[in-house]
Amino acid sequence: MWRPRKWEPGYTKSSEWIDNAGTCSDSDRLSRAPRVVGHPKVDGYDGSLSHGGVKYLRFLMDQYFAAEPMDRLNKGLFALAAYNAGPERVQQLRGEAAKRGLNPNVWFSHVEVIAADRLGRETVTYVSNIYKYYVAYKLVLEDEEERRKTREKVKRDVRG
């Protein structure tokens, strides 16, 4: 559910909307991303949401998760969670996971459980949905590579 947020210092619009987890729309989040990074303009930003989103995700990974003892997949999952719920909130969730005896460096079945409890399903669903697309895309690429190899083998066999 989205609701109007109160005016905050540094933002020009008082009519922006935030959801129950305290996050705002993707376009609003990305329009603020350069200021969050500390630059009036992100280098190379072409104005598209996808390009700006990728730049901001890279910033989140580098700023908050690069030195953490987690695998590359979990760094990406935590960056997505931070994109959706905010990096400070994700750090708080990781701390709470550790206190409850869960691994603070693993998203699925660990910090994800805390996020669902504290924030509701939005962030958990957001990360899970993107992960499903990632898995599907990865499988398609693997299948295409296998098909390419098979075609090359058939061509060699026909010639030889």
HELIX and SHEET records of a PDB file:
HELIX    1   1 ASP A   26  VAL A   37  1                                  12    
HELIX    2   2 LEU A   49  LEU A   60  1                                  12    
HELIX    3   3 MET A   61  PHE A   65  3                                   5    
HELIX    4   4 ARG A   72  ALA A   85  1                                  14    
HELIX    5   5 PRO A   87  LYS A   99  1                                  13    
HELIX    6   6 TRP A  107  VAL A  111  3                                   5    
HELIX    7   7 GLU A  112  LEU A  119  1                                   8    
HELIX    8   8 ARG A  121  ARG A  159  1                                  39    
SHEET    1   A 2 TRP A   2  PRO A   4  0                                        
SHEET    2   A 2 TRP A  17  ASP A  19 -1                                        
END                                                                             
